[in-house]
Amino acid sequence: MKMRLLATTAATSLLALSFATGANAAPGAAACAPVTQAQVSALFDRWNDSLRTLDPDKVTANYAPDGVLLPTVSNNPRSTPAEIRDYFVKFLKGEPRGTIDKRIIRIGCNVAQDVGTYTFKFKDGTSVHARYTYVYELVNGQWLIAHHHSSAMPESVAGK
């Protein structure tokens, strides 16, 4: 009887632990970190503020080490920190300032998506309207960009 009680207690403890860490979590996997839509929105602000520094290293620091960038004004996908930095060396020469026009945020377990449209204005007075997707992932306690896709709008945007 004592063995059965001990086995039941152990099974109950393991079941409680699995719920606390996520029912489908792999052994050793981190629990889901809480994040709000406002916090995800602030990740774009952090990235946009890094653009204002005109320092490609500060912009690149927002990306996960294995992050991917499909940039607005380049035909080349960037899948290494060096390639991402190279893109921003050129992009920052225009002194871009981004503004979100419309967004949809979705939150999962240690991953968040910010999808929508934004406008970039440049020092020469030009602007580009684009669609974007940011996929953020929690890496060593920090939210970083795992995937960033930006593409110019295929249709002209009236009134902008």
Secondary structure, 3 states (H helix, E strand, C coil): CHHHHHHHHHHHHHHHHHHHHCCCCCCCCCCCCCCCHHHHHHHHHHHHHHHHCCCHHHHHCCEEEEEEEECCCCCCCECCHHHHHHHHHHHHHHCCEEEEEEEEEEECCCEEEEEEEEEEECCCCCEEEEEEEEEEEEECCEEEEEEEEEEECCCCCCCC
